[in-house]
Amino acid sequence: MIHHLTIGYLDPAAVEEGRLVVARPLAVDVVTRLLDEFGKPGADGRPLLDTSQVEFRDGYIVCPWLMPYPVPGVTEFALRLQEATGCVLADVNCCAVIDREHLLAVSRWERGPARSGAAARA
């Protein structure tokens, strides 16, 4: 399952009901500056974090976050944007506002390295 991180000035109560209500739009200049720092333009000119497309919507953005492993760069980008703007991070499809601690904990989870030879048999 792919989880998307929705970032913006969202109504937390609406998120907890699985709805998306944007109180006001994000500052495009701040978003653009951070995307320039953390991302790169895709072939079509739209921004990418790692290889995942960032979608600009009506006053907020959506990034693939877990698919099934954390997408590199999304956590750092989201936390920096939140620090700069005070915006809300949410997994709207799961009806969850995502706080800093949860985002960091989930983003640290990584698949263990593949083991072979004697290490795999031990």
Biopython code that builds the backbone (N, CA, C, O; Angstrom):
import numpy as np
from Bio.PDB.StructureBuilder import StructureBuilder

atoms = [
    (1, "MET", "N", (0.840, -1.181, 0.000)),
    (1, "MET", "CA", (0.000, 0.000, 0.000)),
    (1, "MET", "C", (0.883, 1.242, 0.000)),
    (1, "MET", "O", (1.884, 1.303, 0.714)),
    (2, "ILE", "N", (0.515, 2.206, -0.785)),
    (2, "ILE", "CA", (1.235, 3.475, -0.835)),
    (2, "ILE", "C", (0.528, 4.478, 0.079)),
    (2, "ILE", "O", (-0.681, 4.688, -0.020)),
    (3, "HIS", "N", (1.306, 5.085, 0.965)),
    (3, "HIS", "CA", (0.789, 6.139, 1.825)),
    (3, "HIS", "C", (1.309, 7.463, 1.293)),
    (3, "HIS", "O", (2.490, 7.603, 0.977)),
    (4, "HIS", "N", (0.412, 8.428, 1.199)),
    (4, "HIS", "CA", (0.786, 9.764, 0.746)),
    (4, "HIS", "C", (0.774, 10.704, 1.936)),
    (4, "HIS", "O", (-0.120, 10.650, 2.780)),
    (5, "LEU", "N", (1.781, 11.569, 1.992)),
    (5, "LEU", "CA", (1.845, 12.591, 3.018)),
    (5, "LEU", "C", (1.282, 13.872, 2.414)),
    (5, "LEU", "O", (1.808, 14.395, 1.432)),
    (6, "THR", "N", (0.213, 14.363, 3.013)),
    (6, "THR", "CA", (-0.412, 15.603, 2.577)),
    (6, "THR", "C", (0.089, 16.703, 3.504)),
    (6, "THR", "O", (0.041, 16.570, 4.727)),
    (7, "ILE", "N", (0.570, 17.790, 2.907)),
    (7, "ILE", "CA", (1.222, 18.851, 3.672)),
    (7, "ILE", "C", (0.556, 20.182, 3.340)),
    (7, "ILE", "O", (0.466, 20.571, 2.176)),
    (8, "GLY", "N", (0.090, 20.872, 4.378)),
    (8, "GLY", "CA", (-0.536, 22.167, 4.173)),
    (8, "GLY", "C", (-1.173, 22.672, 5.446)),
    (8, "GLY", "O", (-1.035, 22.065, 6.508)),
    (9, "TYR", "N", (-1.864, 23.774, 5.335)),
    (9, "TYR", "CA", (-2.618, 24.310, 6.469)),
    (9, "TYR", "C", (-3.962, 23.596, 6.474)),
    (9, "TYR", "O", (-4.974, 24.124, 6.012)),
    (10, "LEU", "N", (-3.942, 22.389, 7.006)),
    (10, "LEU", "CA", (-5.106, 21.509, 6.984)),
    (10, "LEU", "C", (-5.853, 21.586, 8.302)),
    (10, "LEU", "O", (-5.268, 21.873, 9.346)),
    (11, "ASP", "N", (-7.147, 21.327, 8.243)),
    (11, "ASP", "CA", (-7.971, 21.254, 9.450)),
    (11, "ASP", "C", (-7.776, 19.862, 10.049)),
    (11, "ASP", "O", (-8.223, 18.879, 9.459)),
    (12, "PRO", "N", (-7.116, 19.753, 11.215)),
    (12, "PRO", "CA", (-6.845, 18.441, 11.804)),
    (12, "PRO", "C", (-8.110, 17.630, 12.105)),
    (12, "PRO", "O", (-8.110, 16.408, 11.953)),
    (13, "ALA", "N", (-9.183, 18.297, 12.529)),
    (13, "ALA", "CA", (-10.428, 17.578, 12.815)),
    (13, "ALA", "C", (-10.995, 16.953, 11.549)),
    (13, "ALA", "O", (-11.506, 15.834, 11.587)),
    (14, "ALA", "N", (-10.911, 17.652, 10.446)),
    (14, "ALA", "CA", (-11.376, 17.107, 9.170)),
    (14, "ALA", "C", (-10.514, 15.919, 8.745)),
    (14, "ALA", "O", (-11.033, 14.916, 8.256)),
    (15, "VAL", "N", (-9.201, 16.032, 8.932)),
    (15, "VAL", "CA", (-8.301, 14.919, 8.586)),
    (15, "VAL", "C", (-8.709, 13.665, 9.360)),
    (15, "VAL", "O", (-8.761, 12.575, 8.789)),
    (16, "GLU", "N", (-8.995, 13.811, 10.641)),
    (16, "GLU", "CA", (-9.373, 12.665, 11.478)),
    (16, "GLU", "C", (-10.689, 12.033, 11.038)),
    (16, "GLU", "O", (-10.998, 10.906, 11.425)),
    (17, "GLU", "N", (-11.464, 12.752, 10.233)),
    (17, "GLU", "CA", (-12.691, 12.206, 9.643)),
    (17, "GLU", "C", (-12.460, 11.723, 8.217)),
    (17, "GLU", "O", (-13.397, 11.289, 7.547)),
    (18, "GLY", "N", (-11.203, 11.799, 7.747)),
    (18, "GLY", "CA", (-10.876, 11.382, 6.395)),
    (18, "GLY", "C", (-11.193, 12.420, 5.332)),
    (18, "GLY", "O", (-11.258, 12.111, 4.142)),
    (19, "ARG", "N", (-11.393, 13.668, 5.781)),
    (19, "ARG", "CA", (-11.688, 14.754, 4.838)),
    (19, "ARG", "C", (-10.499, 15.691, 4.749)),
    (19, "ARG", "O", (-9.696, 15.775, 5.678)),
    (20, "LEU", "N", (-10.389, 16.383, 3.649)),
    (20, "LEU", "CA", (-9.317, 17.350, 3.443)),
    (20, "LEU", "C", (-9.922, 18.744, 3.359)),
    (20, "LEU", "O", (-10.650, 19.063, 2.419)),
    (21, "VAL", "N", (-9.610, 19.571, 4.354)),
    (21, "VAL", "CA", (-10.066, 20.961, 4.372)),
    (21, "VAL", "C", (-8.832, 21.834, 4.532)),
    (21, "VAL", "O", (-8.112, 21.730, 5.525)),
    (22, "VAL", "N", (-8.593, 22.691, 3.553)),
    (22, "VAL", "CA", (-7.427, 23.575, 3.558)),
    (22, "VAL", "C", (-7.863, 24.937, 4.074)),
    (22, "VAL", "O", (-8.737, 25.578, 3.491)),
    (23, "ALA", "N", (-7.250, 25.379, 5.175)),
    (23, "ALA", "CA", (-7.604, 26.668, 5.774)),
    (23, "ALA", "C", (-7.055, 27.836, 4.969)),
    (23, "ALA", "O", (-7.719, 28.861, 4.814)),
    (24, "ARG", "N", (-5.837, 27.676, 4.459)),
    (24, "ARG", "CA", (-5.213, 28.698, 3.601)),
    (24, "ARG", "C", (-4.090, 28.012, 2.824)),
    (24, "ARG", "O", (-3.601, 26.959, 3.234)),
    (25, "PRO", "N", (-3.688, 28.600, 1.718)),
    (25, "PRO", "CA", (-2.660, 27.959, 0.896)),
    (25, "PRO", "C", (-1.258, 28.108, 1.492)),
    (25, "PRO", "O", (-0.964, 29.068, 2.205)),
    (26, "LEU", "N", (-0.413, 27.140, 1.183)),
    (26, "LEU", "CA", (0.998, 27.231, 1.536)),
    (26, "LEU", "C", (1.656, 28.357, 0.746)),
    (26, "LEU", "O", (1.218, 28.690, -0.355)),
    (27, "ALA", "N", (2.695, 28.931, 1.306)),
    (27, "ALA", "CA", (3.474, 29.960, 0.602)),
    (27, "ALA", "C", (4.317, 29.270, -0.468)),
    (27, "ALA", "O", (5.220, 28.495, -0.157)),
    (28, "VAL", "N", (4.013, 29.559, -1.715)),
    (28, "VAL", "CA", (4.674, 28.898, -2.841)),
    (28, "VAL", "C", (6.181, 29.141, -2.821)),
    (28, "VAL", "O", (6.950, 28.244, -3.166)),
    (29, "ASP", "N", (6.612, 30.328, -2.426)),
    (29, "ASP", "CA", (8.045, 30.617, -2.415)),
    (29, "ASP", "C", (8.803, 29.729, -1.430)),
    (29, "ASP", "O", (9.920, 29.301, -1.720)),
    (30, "VAL", "N", (8.212, 29.450, -0.274)),
    (30, "VAL", "CA", (8.855, 28.576, 0.716)),
    (30, "VAL", "C", (8.904, 27.144, 0.195)),
    (30, "VAL", "O", (9.937, 26.482, 0.292)),
    (31, "VAL", "N", (7.793, 26.666, -0.356)),
    (31, "VAL", "CA", (7.740, 25.313, -0.915)),
    (31, "VAL", "C", (8.769, 25.168, -2.034)),
    (31, "VAL", "O", (9.503, 24.181, -2.079)),
    (32, "THR", "N", (8.821, 26.138, -2.926)),
    (32, "THR", "CA", (9.753, 26.087, -4.057)),
    (32, "THR", "C", (11.202, 26.076, -3.587)),
    (32, "THR", "O", (12.020, 25.321, -4.113)),
    (33, "ARG", "N", (11.520, 26.900, -2.610)),
    (33, "ARG", "CA", (12.889, 26.955, -2.086)),
    (33, "ARG", "C", (13.303, 25.608, -1.501)),
    (33, "ARG", "O", (14.412, 25.135, -1.750)),
    (34, "LEU", "N", (12.416, 24.992, -0.726)),
    (34, "LEU", "CA", (12.745, 23.700, -0.117)),
    (34, "LEU", "C", (12.786, 22.576, -1.144)),
    (34, "LEU", "O", (13.615, 21.671, -1.040)),
    (35, "LEU", "N", (11.903, 22.623, -2.131)),
    (35, "LEU", "CA", (11.972, 21.607, -3.190)),
    (35, "LEU", "C", (13.273, 21.732, -3.979)),
    (35, "LEU", "O", (13.856, 20.726, -4.384)),
    (36, "ASP", "N", (13.722, 22.948, -4.192)),
    (36, "ASP", "CA", (15.012, 23.150, -4.870)),
    (36, "ASP", "C", (16.152, 22.558, -4.043)),
    (36, "ASP", "O", (17.119, 22.028, -4.590)),
    (37, "GLU", "N", (16.025, 22.656, -2.713)),
    (37, "GLU", "CA", (17.064, 22.140, -1.825)),
    (37, "GLU", "C", (17.033, 20.614, -1.721)),
    (37, "GLU", "O", (18.087, 19.977, -1.728)),
    (38, "PHE", "N", (15.848, 20.024, -1.626)),
    (38, "PHE", "CA", (15.721, 18.596, -1.378)),
    (38, "PHE", "C", (15.422, 17.763, -2.616)),
    (38, "PHE", "O", (15.667, 16.557, -2.628)),
    (39, "GLY", "N", (14.901, 18.391, -3.646)),
    (39, "GLY", "CA", (14.451, 17.623, -4.802)),
    (39, "GLY", "C", (15.174, 17.992, -6.066)),
    (39, "GLY", "O", (16.234, 18.617, -6.059)),
    (40, "LYS", "N", (14.560, 17.581, -7.152)),
    (40, "LYS", "CA", (15.086, 17.885, -8.482)),
    (40, "LYS", "C", (13.902, 17.877, -9.440)),
    (40, "LYS", "O", (12.887, 17.238, -9.164)),
    (41, "PRO", "N", (14.020, 18.573, -10.549)),
    (41, "PRO", "CA", (12.911, 18.548, -11.504)),
    (41, "PRO", "C", (12.888, 17.220, -12.267)),
    (41, "PRO", "O", (13.930, 16.674, -12.631)),
    (42, "GLY", "N", (11.682, 16.721, -12.497)),
    (42, "GLY", "CA", (11.520, 15.520, -13.299)),
    (42, "GLY", "C", (11.614, 15.858, -14.779)),
    (42, "GLY", "O", (11.793, 17.017, -15.153)),
    (43, "ALA", "N", (11.492, 14.843, -15.609)),
    (43, "ALA", "CA", (11.572, 15.039, -17.063)),
    (43, "ALA", "C", (10.514, 16.023, -17.549)),
    (43, "ALA", "O", (10.735, 16.747, -18.520)),
    (44, "ASP", "N", (9.361, 16.048, -16.873)),
    (44, "ASP", "CA", (8.285, 16.954, -17.284)),
    (44, "ASP", "C", (8.364, 18.312, -16.581)),
    (44, "ASP", "O", (7.483, 19.158, -16.744)),
    (45, "GLY", "N", (9.444, 18.512, -15.787)),
    (45, "GLY", "CA", (9.623, 19.784, -15.101)),
    (45, "GLY", "C", (8.991, 19.854, -13.731)),
    (45, "GLY", "O", (9.254, 20.791, -12.976)),
    (46, "ARG", "N", (8.154, 18.871, -13.392)),
    (46, "ARG", "CA", (7.535, 18.866, -12.065)),
    (46, "ARG", "C", (8.525, 18.306, -11.049)),
    (46, "ARG", "O", (9.364, 17.477, -11.402)),
    (47, "PRO", "N", (8.440, 18.747, -9.787)),
    (47, "PRO", "CA", (9.452, 18.377, -8.804)),
    (47, "PRO", "C", (9.373, 16.912, -8.371)),
    (47, "PRO", "O", (8.301, 16.310, -8.309)),
    (48, "LEU", "N", (10.557, 16.367, -8.076)),
    (48, "LEU", "CA", (10.687, 15.005, -7.562)),
    (48, "LEU", "C", (11.438, 15.045, -6.239)),
    (48, "LEU", "O", (12.358, 15.844, -6.063)),
    (49, "LEU", "N", (11.043, 14.182, -5.316)),
    (49, "LEU", "CA", (11.834, 13.876, -4.134)),
    (49, "LEU", "C", (12.245, 12.424, -4.330)),
    (49, "LEU", "O", (11.392, 11.541, -4.428)),
    (50, "ASP", "N", (13.546, 12.177, -4.388)),
    (50, "ASP", "CA", (14.088, 10.896, -4.799)),
    (50, "ASP", "C", (13.551, 10.654, -6.208)),
    (50, "ASP", "O", (13.883, 11.416, -7.116)),
    (51, "THR", "N", (12.745, 9.639, -6.422)),
    (51, "THR", "CA", (12.161, 9.411, -7.748)),
    (51, "THR", "C", (10.651, 9.603, -7.726)),
    (51, "THR", "O", (9.969, 9.268, -8.695)),
    (52, "SER", "N", (10.129, 10.133, -6.642)),
    (52, "SER", "CA", (8.680, 10.262, -6.466)),
    (52, "SER", "C", (8.216, 11.688, -6.724)),
    (52, "SER", "O", (8.809, 12.650, -6.237)),
    (53, "GLN", "N", (7.160, 11.802, -7.490)),
    (53, "GLN", "CA", (6.626, 13.103, -7.886)),
    (53, "GLN", "C", (5.878, 13.784, -6.739)),
    (53, "GLN", "O", (5.067, 13.168, -6.046)),
    (54, "VAL", "N", (6.170, 15.058, -6.564)),
    (54, "VAL", "CA", (5.461, 15.902, -5.610)),
    (54, "VAL", "C", (4.330, 16.563, -6.376)),
    (54, "VAL", "O", (4.552, 17.153, -7.433)),
    (55, "GLU", "N", (3.129, 16.466, -5.850)),
    (55, "GLU", "CA", (1.969, 17.045, -6.527)),
    (55, "GLU", "C", (1.544, 18.333, -5.830)),
    (55, "GLU", "O", (1.240, 18.334, -4.637)),
    (56, "PHE", "N", (1.528, 19.418, -6.580)),
    (56, "PHE", "CA", (0.968, 20.671, -6.088)),
    (56, "PHE", "C", (-0.529, 20.612, -6.331)),
    (56, "PHE", "O", (-0.973, 20.366, -7.453)),
    (57, "ARG", "N", (-1.287, 20.831, -5.306)),
    (57, "ARG", "CA", (-2.736, 20.860, -5.455)),
    (57, "ARG", "C", (-3.208, 22.251, -5.058)),
    (57, "ARG", "O", (-2.407, 23.185, -5.028)),
    (58, "ASP", "N", (-4.460, 22.403, -4.761)),
    (58, "ASP", "CA", (-5.040, 23.707, -4.472)),
    (58, "ASP", "C", (-4.646, 24.190, -3.073)),
    (58, "ASP", "O", (-5.431, 24.072, -2.132)),
    (59, "GLY", "N", (-3.426, 24.736, -2.935)),
    (59, "GLY", "CA", (-2.966, 25.285, -1.666)),
    (59, "GLY", "C", (-2.213, 24.319, -0.775)),
    (59, "GLY", "O", (-1.809, 24.699, 0.324)),
    (60, "TYR", "N", (-2.010, 23.097, -1.201)),
    (60, "TYR", "CA", (-1.294, 22.097, -0.414)),
    (60, "TYR", "C", (-0.508, 21.200, -1.361)),
    (60, "TYR", "O", (-0.662, 21.290, -2.579)),
    (61, "ILE", "N", (0.330, 20.338, -0.805)),
    (61, "ILE", "CA", (1.088, 19.405, -1.633)),
    (61, "ILE", "C", (0.909, 17.982, -1.121)),
    (61, "ILE", "O", (0.569, 17.761, 0.042)),
    (62, "VAL", "N", (1.144, 17.027, -2.006)),
    (62, "VAL", "CA", (1.049, 15.606, -1.675)),
    (62, "VAL", "C", (2.313, 14.917, -2.176)),
    (62, "VAL", "O", (2.725, 15.097, -3.322)),
    (63, "CYS", "N", (2.926, 14.119, -1.286)),
    (63, "CYS", "CA", (4.140, 13.372, -1.627)),
    (63, "CYS", "C", (3.928, 11.900, -1.303)),
    (63, "CYS", "O", (3.394, 11.582, -0.241)),
    (64, "PRO", "N", (4.330, 10.996, -2.188)),
    (64, "PRO", "CA", (4.383, 9.593, -1.769)),
    (64, "PRO", "C", (5.344, 9.511, -0.585)),
    (64, "PRO", "O", (6.414, 10.118, -0.606)),
    (65, "TRP", "N", (4.959, 8.761, 0.444)),
    (65, "TRP", "CA", (5.719, 8.747, 1.682)),
    (65, "TRP", "C", (6.223, 7.345, 1.998)),
    (65, "TRP", "O", (7.423, 7.143, 2.182)),
    (66, "LEU", "N", (5.328, 6.388, 2.061)),
    (66, "LEU", "CA", (5.690, 4.995, 2.331)),
    (66, "LEU", "C", (5.194, 4.152, 1.172)),
    (66, "LEU", "O", (4.009, 4.191, 0.842)),
    (67, "MET", "N", (6.091, 3.383, 0.543)),
    (67, "MET", "CA", (5.655, 2.596, -0.623)),
    (67, "MET", "C", (6.467, 1.337, -0.849)),
    (67, "MET", "O", (7.132, 1.309, -1.884)),
    (68, "PRO", "N", (6.513, 0.348, -0.084)),
    (68, "PRO", "CA", (6.162, 0.226, 1.339)),
    (68, "PRO", "C", (7.240, 0.754, 2.264)),
    (68, "PRO", "O", (7.025, 0.852, 3.472)),
    (69, "TYR", "N", (8.397, 1.097, 1.716)),
    (69, "TYR", "CA", (9.465, 1.655, 2.529)),
    (69, "TYR", "C", (9.451, 3.174, 2.397)),
    (69, "TYR", "O", (8.929, 3.707, 1.418)),
    (70, "PRO", "N", (10.029, 3.885, 3.389)),
    (70, "PRO", "CA", (10.035, 5.347, 3.317)),
    (70, "PRO", "C", (10.734, 5.855, 2.051)),
    (70, "PRO", "O", (11.776, 5.333, 1.652)),
    (71, "VAL", "N", (10.154, 6.864, 1.440)),
    (71, "VAL", "CA", (10.748, 7.492, 0.263)),
    (71, "VAL", "C", (11.845, 8.444, 0.750)),
    (71, "VAL", "O", (11.566, 9.350, 1.536)),
    (72, "PRO", "N", (13.090, 8.250, 0.292)),
    (72, "PRO", "CA", (14.177, 9.124, 0.744)),
    (72, "PRO", "C", (13.895, 10.600, 0.466)),
    (72, "PRO", "O", (13.427, 10.967, -0.612)),
    (73, "GLY", "N", (14.186, 11.424, 1.451)),
    (73, "GLY", "CA", (14.040, 12.870, 1.290)),
    (73, "GLY", "C", (12.704, 13.435, 1.707)),
    (73, "GLY", "O", (12.615, 14.624, 2.012)),
    (74, "VAL", "N", (11.659, 12.625, 1.733)),
    (74, "VAL", "CA", (10.325, 13.150, 2.050)),
    (74, "VAL", "C", (10.250, 13.611, 3.503)),
    (74, "VAL", "O", (9.712, 14.683, 3.780)),
    (75, "THR", "N", (10.780, 12.821, 4.431)),
    (75, "THR", "CA", (10.720, 13.189, 5.849)),
    (75, "THR", "C", (11.437, 14.507, 6.100)),
    (75, "THR", "O", (10.894, 15.402, 6.749)),
    (76, "GLU", "N", (12.646, 14.625, 5.591)),
    (76, "GLU", "CA", (13.424, 15.841, 5.810)),
    (76, "GLU", "C", (12.727, 17.051, 5.191)),
    (76, "GLU", "O", (12.639, 18.112, 5.808)),
    (77, "PHE", "N", (12.236, 16.880, 3.971)),
    (77, "PHE", "CA", (11.518, 17.965, 3.297)),
    (77, "PHE", "C", (10.285, 18.380, 4.107)),
    (77, "PHE", "O", (10.069, 19.567, 4.351)),
    (78, "ALA", "N", (9.481, 17.397, 4.519)),
    (78, "ALA", "CA", (8.239, 17.689, 5.245)),
    (78, "ALA", "C", (8.517, 18.389, 6.571)),
    (78, "ALA", "O", (7.827, 19.346, 6.924)),
    (79, "LEU", "N", (9.518, 17.922, 7.304)),
    (79, "LEU", "CA", (9.823, 18.537, 8.591)),
    (79, "LEU", "C", (10.361, 19.952, 8.432)),
    (79, "LEU", "O", (10.020, 20.834, 9.220)),
    (80, "ARG", "N", (11.191, 20.179, 7.432)),
    (80, "ARG", "CA", (11.695, 21.531, 7.176)),
    (80, "ARG", "C", (10.563, 22.468, 6.769)),
    (80, "ARG", "O", (10.525, 23.623, 7.194)),
    (81, "LEU", "N", (9.636, 21.969, 5.940)),
    (81, "LEU", "CA", (8.497, 22.790, 5.531)),
    (81, "LEU", "C", (7.619, 23.100, 6.735)),
    (81, "LEU", "O", (7.138, 24.223, 6.886)),
    (82, "GLN", "N", (7.413, 22.110, 7.588)),
    (82, "GLN", "CA", (6.615, 22.341, 8.791)),
    (82, "GLN", "C", (7.293, 23.353, 9.717)),
    (82, "GLN", "O", (6.622, 24.221, 10.275)),
    (83, "GLU", "N", (8.603, 23.252, 9.882)),
    (83, "GLU", "CA", (9.336, 24.218, 10.719)),
    (83, "GLU", "C", (9.242, 25.629, 10.151)),
    (83, "GLU", "O", (9.123, 26.599, 10.900)),
    (84, "ALA", "N", (9.296, 25.741, 8.828)),
    (84, "ALA", "CA", (9.275, 27.053, 8.175)),
    (84, "ALA", "C", (7.895, 27.689, 8.162)),
    (84, "ALA", "O", (7.778, 28.915, 8.166)),
    (85, "THR", "N", (6.840, 26.862, 8.146)),
    (85, "THR", "CA", (5.497, 27.417, 7.939)),
    (85, "THR", "C", (4.499, 27.125, 9.057)),
    (85, "THR", "O", (3.489, 27.819, 9.176)),
    (86, "GLY", "N", (4.767, 26.101, 9.884)),
    (86, "GLY", "CA", (3.791, 25.701, 10.891)),
    (86, "GLY", "C", (2.643, 24.889, 10.311)),
    (86, "GLY", "O", (1.589, 24.775, 10.936)),
    (87, "CYS", "N", (2.834, 24.326, 9.126)),
    (87, "CYS", "CA", (1.773, 23.567, 8.460)),
    (87, "CYS", "C", (1.545, 22.207, 9.131)),
    (87, "CYS", "O", (2.293, 21.801, 10.021)),
    (88, "VAL", "N", (0.508, 21.528, 8.687)),
    (88, "VAL", "CA", (0.111, 20.223, 9.213)),
    (88, "VAL", "C", (0.566, 19.144, 8.236)),
    (88, "VAL", "O", (0.518, 19.328, 7.020)),
    (89, "LEU", "N", (1.012, 18.005, 8.793)),
    (89, "LEU", "CA", (1.360, 16.833, 8.008)),
    (89, "LEU", "C", (0.287, 15.787, 8.273)),
    (89, "LEU", "O", (-0.092, 15.569, 9.424)),
    (90, "ALA", "N", (-0.204, 15.140, 7.225)),
    (90, "ALA", "CA", (-1.305, 14.191, 7.415)),
    (90, "ALA", "C", (-1.246, 13.054, 6.417)),
    (90, "ALA", "O", (-0.760, 13.207, 5.297)),
    (91, "ASP", "N", (-1.753, 11.906, 6.849)),
    (91, "ASP", "CA", (-2.051, 10.781, 5.972)),
    (91, "ASP", "C", (-3.580, 10.744, 5.925)),
    (91, "ASP", "O", (-4.218, 10.043, 6.711)),
    (92, "VAL", "N", (-4.149, 11.494, 5.009)),
    (92, "VAL", "CA", (-5.596, 11.707, 4.980)),
    (92, "VAL", "C", (-6.348, 10.399, 4.761)),
    (92, "VAL", "O", (-7.401, 10.190, 5.363)),
    (93, "ASN", "N", (-5.829, 9.520, 3.917)),
    (93, "ASN", "CA", (-6.510, 8.243, 3.662)),
    (93, "ASN", "C", (-6.589, 7.370, 4.902)),
    (93, "ASN", "O", (-7.471, 6.516, 5.002)),
    (94, "CYS", "N", (-5.674, 7.572, 5.857)),
    (94, "CYS", "CA", (-5.695, 6.825, 7.121)),
    (94, "CYS", "C", (-6.295, 7.651, 8.255)),
    (94, "CYS", "O", (-6.266, 7.234, 9.412)),
    (95, "CYS", "N", (-6.841, 8.825, 7.924)),
    (95, "CYS", "CA", (-7.487, 9.707, 8.904)),
    (95, "CYS", "C", (-6.532, 10.080, 10.039)),
    (95, "CYS", "O", (-6.924, 10.097, 11.206)),
    (96, "ALA", "N", (-5.271, 10.379, 9.688)),
    (96, "ALA", "CA", (-4.278, 10.620, 10.725)),
    (96, "ALA", "C", (-3.472, 11.887, 10.474)),
    (96, "ALA", "O", (-2.931, 12.099, 9.389)),
    (97, "VAL", "N", (-3.405, 12.726, 11.510)),
    (97, "VAL", "CA", (-2.460, 13.827, 11.525)),
    (97, "VAL", "C", (-1.144, 13.202, 11.971)),
    (97, "VAL", "O", (-1.108, 12.461, 12.953)),
    (98, "ILE", "N", (-0.064, 13.497, 11.255)),
    (98, "ILE", "CA", (1.234, 12.884, 11.523)),
    (98, "ILE", "C", (2.110, 13.881, 12.271)),
    (98, "ILE", "O", (2.454, 14.938, 11.742)),
    (99, "ASP", "N", (2.467, 13.537, 13.506)),
    (99, "ASP", "CA", (3.346, 14.434, 14.249)),
    (99, "ASP", "C", (4.806, 14.092, 13.964)),
    (99, "ASP", "O", (5.116, 13.054, 13.380)),
    (100, "ARG", "N", (5.671, 14.967, 14.380)),
    (100, "ARG", "CA", (7.104, 14.842, 14.109)),
    (100, "ARG", "C", (7.661, 13.499, 14.576)),
    (100, "ARG", "O", (8.392, 12.838, 13.838)),
    (101, "GLU", "N", (7.317, 13.093, 15.801)),
    (101, "GLU", "CA", (7.856, 11.862, 16.358)),
    (101, "GLU", "C", (7.423, 10.646, 15.543)),
    (101, "GLU", "O", (8.226, 9.752, 15.275)),
    (102, "HIS", "N", (6.155, 10.618, 15.154)),
    (102, "HIS", "CA", (5.661, 9.489, 14.356)),
    (102, "HIS", "C", (6.337, 9.471, 12.984)),
    (102, "HIS", "O", (6.752, 8.415, 12.506)),
    (103, "LEU", "N", (6.445, 10.628, 12.361)),
    (103, "LEU", "CA", (7.082, 10.700, 11.047)),
    (103, "LEU", "C", (8.522, 10.200, 11.124)),
    (103, "LEU", "O", (8.956, 9.422, 10.274)),
    (104, "LEU", "N", (9.261, 10.641, 12.133)),
    (104, "LEU", "CA", (10.649, 10.201, 12.283)),
    (104, "LEU", "C", (10.735, 8.710, 12.581)),
    (104, "LEU", "O", (11.589, 8.018, 12.026)),
    (105, "ALA", "N", (9.862, 8.205, 13.449)),
    (105, "ALA", "CA", (9.900, 6.783, 13.799)),
    (105, "ALA", "C", (9.620, 5.897, 12.588)),
    (105, "ALA", "O", (10.328, 4.916, 12.362)),
    (106, "VAL", "N", (8.610, 6.230, 11.820)),
    (106, "VAL", "CA", (8.256, 5.425, 10.645)),
    (106, "VAL", "C", (9.323, 5.561, 9.570)),
    (106, "VAL", "O", (9.615, 4.599, 8.860)),
    (107, "SER", "N", (9.896, 6.725, 9.447)),
    (107, "SER", "CA", (10.879, 6.965, 8.396)),
    (107, "SER", "C", (12.223, 6.318, 8.689)),
    (107, "SER", "O", (13.026, 6.126, 7.776)),
    (108, "ARG", "N", (12.480, 5.986, 9.929)),
    (108, "ARG", "CA", (13.727, 5.297, 10.270)),
    (108, "ARG", "C", (13.655, 3.818, 9.969)),
    (108, "ARG", "O", (14.685, 3.152, 9.862)),
    (109, "TRP", "N", (12.444, 3.296, 9.831)),
    (109, "TRP", "CA", (12.279, 1.879, 9.556)),
    (109, "TRP", "C", (12.810, 1.588, 8.170)),
    (109, "TRP", "O", (12.415, 2.226, 7.194)),
    (110, "GLU", "N", (13.699, 0.631, 8.090)),
    (110, "GLU", "CA", (14.262, 0.264, 6.802)),
    (110, "GLU", "C", (14.329, -1.251, 6.713)),
    (110, "GLU", "O", (14.421, -1.951, 7.721)),
    (111, "ARG", "N", (14.282, -1.725, 5.512)),
    (111, "ARG", "CA", (14.440, -3.146, 5.277)),
    (111, "ARG", "C", (15.877, -3.502, 5.609)),
    (111, "ARG", "O", (16.806, -2.796, 5.217)),
    (112, "GLY", "N", (16.058, -4.603, 6.335)),
    (112, "GLY", "CA", (17.406, -5.057, 6.671)),
    (112, "GLY", "C", (18.137, -5.500, 5.422)),
    (112, "GLY", "O", (17.506, -5.851, 4.425)),
    (113, "PRO", "N", (19.464, -5.488, 5.462)),
    (113, "PRO", "CA", (20.232, -5.891, 4.286)),
    (113, "PRO", "C", (20.026, -7.368, 3.994)),
    (113, "PRO", "O", (19.846, -8.180, 4.901)),
    (114, "ALA", "N", (20.055, -7.690, 2.732)),
    (114, "ALA", "CA", (19.949, -9.088, 2.334)),
    (114, "ALA", "C", (21.191, -9.808, 2.827)),
    (114, "ALA", "O", (22.308, -9.303, 2.715)),
    (115, "ARG", "N", (20.979, -10.995, 3.373)),
    (115, "ARG", "CA", (22.105, -11.756, 3.899)),
    (115, "ARG", "C", (22.322, -12.977, 3.035)),
    (115, "ARG", "O", (21.369, -13.592, 2.556)),
    (116, "SER", "N", (23.561, -13.319, 2.842)),
    (116, "SER", "CA", (23.857, -14.501, 2.046)),
    (116, "SER", "C", (25.001, -15.261, 2.694)),
    (116, "SER", "O", (25.609, -14.793, 3.656)),
    (117, "GLY", "N", (25.280, -16.420, 2.165)),
    (117, "GLY", "CA", (26.405, -17.226, 2.662)),
    (117, "GLY", "C", (26.197, -17.664, 4.085)),
    (117, "GLY", "O", (25.079, -17.980, 4.492)),
    (118, "ALA", "N", (27.296, -17.684, 4.859)),
    (118, "ALA", "CA", (27.259, -18.165, 6.238)),
    (118, "ALA", "C", (26.354, -17.317, 7.117)),
    (118, "ALA", "O", (25.711, -17.847, 8.024)),
    (119, "ALA", "N", (26.289, -16.002, 6.868)),
    (119, "ALA", "CA", (25.441, -15.123, 7.690)),
    (119, "ALA", "C", (23.973, -15.492, 7.538)),
    (119, "ALA", "O", (23.213, -15.394, 8.501)),
    (120, "ALA", "N", (23.561, -15.912, 6.352)),
    (120, "ALA", "CA", (22.167, -16.280, 6.134)),
    (120, "ALA", "C", (21.834, -17.613, 6.784)),
    (120, "ALA", "O", (20.695, -17.834, 7.195)),
    (121, "ARG", "N", (22.797, -18.487, 6.880)),
    (121, "ARG", "CA", (22.552, -19.807, 7.483)),
    (121, "ARG", "C", (22.664, -19.793, 8.993)),
    (121, "ARG", "O", (22.230, -20.745, 9.641)),
    (122, "ALA", "N", (23.227, -18.754, 9.574)),
    (122, "ALA", "CA", (23.446, -18.701, 11.023)),
    (122, "ALA", "C", (22.154, -18.523, 11.780)),
    (122, "ALA", "O", (22.163, -18.460, 13.009)),
]
sb = StructureBuilder()
sb.init_structure("model")
sb.init_model(0)
sb.init_chain("A")
sb.init_seg("    ")
for serial, (resi, resn, name, xyz) in enumerate(atoms, 1):
    if name == "N":
        sb.init_residue(resn, " ", resi, " ")
    sb.init_atom(name, np.array(xyz, "f"), 0.0, 1.0, " ", f" {name:<3s}", serial, name[0])
structure = sb.get_structure()
